[in-house]
Amino acid sequence: MAGFMDKVGNMAKKAADKTGDMVEVGKLNAKIMSQKQNISSLKEEIGGVIFEKYQQREVFPNEIVQLCQQIEEKENLIASMQKEIQDLK
């Protein structure tokens, strides 16, 4: 009977260890997600700075200019839709 109890005790310890590991993995995944969100925010901030400089007519590589032009087109489309909403009110 003592052997059986030892086995049960070992199984319980292994289960507790696995649970502790899973909690730690969850914490690490949360920290990773937080850092990824920070990176996304920084990238967005970089984009905002570049777009402001573009609007001030600073010179950028063609790829950046094309992206900024796409933003302007979308801003114009938004403004048009907002005006349409106002007209409907």
C-alpha distance (Angstrom), angle and dihedral (degrees) to the residues before:
residue distance angle dihedral
M1 . . .
A2 3.81 . .
G3 3.84 89.7 .
F4 3.78 90.7 54.2
M5 3.82 91.7 50.1
D6 3.80 90.2 49.6
K7 3.80 90.3 52.8
V8 3.80 91.6 48.8
G9 3.81 89.7 48.2
N10 3.80 91.6 50.1
M11 3.81 91.4 48.3
A12 3.80 90.6 50.3
K13 3.82 90.9 49.3
K14 3.82 91.3 49.6
A15 3.81 90.7 48.9
A16 3.82 90.6 50.0
D17 3.81 90.6 48.6
K18 3.82 90.9 50.2
T19 3.80 90.7 48.7
G20 3.79 90.2 50.3
D21 3.80 89.8 49.3
M22 3.80 91.2 49.9
V23 3.81 91.0 50.8
E24 3.81 89.8 50.9
V25 3.82 91.0 48.2
G26 3.80 89.1 51.3
K27 3.80 91.4 51.3
L28 3.79 91.5 48.7
N29 3.82 91.7 48.5
A30 3.82 89.6 51.3
K31 3.80 90.1 51.0
I32 3.82 90.5 48.6
M33 3.82 91.1 51.2
S34 3.79 90.1 48.9
Q35 3.79 91.4 52.8
K36 3.81 91.2 47.3
Q37 3.82 89.2 52.6
N38 3.80 89.1 50.4
I39 3.81 89.8 51.8
S40 3.81 91.0 49.5
S41 3.80 90.6 50.4
L42 3.79 91.3 49.9
K43 3.81 91.5 48.9
E44 3.80 89.6 50.1
E45 3.79 90.1 50.4
I46 3.81 90.7 49.8
G47 3.80 89.0 51.4
G48 3.79 91.0 51.0
V49 3.79 92.0 51.8
I50 3.81 92.0 48.4
F51 3.80 92.2 47.6
E52 3.81 91.4 50.8
K53 3.81 90.1 50.8
Y54 3.83 89.3 48.0
Q55 3.80 90.1 53.4
Q56 3.81 88.1 51.8
R57 3.80 86.1 57.9
E58 3.78 97.8 -110.4
V59 3.79 114.4 160.2
F60 3.80 118.2 -105.0
P61 3.79 136.3 169.7
N62 3.80 114.0 -79.1
E63 3.82 92.8 -106.6
I64 3.81 91.2 59.1
V65 3.81 92.0 45.3
Q66 3.81 91.0 53.0
L67 3.80 91.9 50.5
C68 3.81 91.3 48.3
Q69 3.80 90.0 49.7
Q70 3.80 89.4 52.7
I71 3.82 89.0 52.5
E72 3.80 90.4 51.0
E73 3.81 91.0 50.0
K74 3.79 90.6 51.4
E75 3.82 91.8 46.7
N76 3.82 89.1 52.2
L77 3.81 90.2 49.4
I78 3.82 90.5 50.2
A79 3.81 91.1 49.2
S80 3.81 89.6 50.5
M81 3.79 92.2 50.5
Q82 3.82 91.3 46.7
K83 3.80 89.5 52.8
E84 3.80 89.4 49.4
I85 3.81 89.1 52.5
Q86 3.81 90.7 50.6
D87 3.80 90.5 49.6
L88 3.79 90.6 52.3
K89 3.80 92.6 52.6
